[in-house]
Amino acid sequence: PHVGPGTRVAVLLRNGPPQVGLLVGLLRAGACIVVANPGRGDDRVREDLAALDVGILAGETADLARFGGASGAGLRLASDELGTVVATGAASDAPVNPGVAVEMLTSGTTGPPKRVPLTYETFLRVLVGAKHYEKDQRTDVKLRSVVVVVNAPPVHVGRLFPVLQA
């Protein structure tokens, strides 16, 4: 299946390498990731997914089986424990959101969580800005030689950026 620039993809994010792989792959494709938090409780997650206007739903195989019927998405991208992505169905027509990397959830401390658009330009500025504080300021892309522990799903900015910086 083709996921192009601006394609809105709802992603049920959990802590695990398969979700990091989905995130990186979708960002490389220029997609607009619409964050969905499967840890909010079944009813809330189903309501959230039903309200989204997306053509593609992605996440762990078990989450797609659990919540997939709540979304109007025709295409499902299921990621297994090893990060292999299996596509089923066909993408339904849905609006695109060009230039937006992530429709990120707010914390919900002052009411229901809302989605805030974070552009690819914003991501670039944050990641380049963070590089200023690193010992090795190489400009080429390389994997870090240290382990990064993320103790909560990357459904908020405070969790997403450390994952991407690693």
Disulfide bonds with the S-S distance in Angstrom:
none
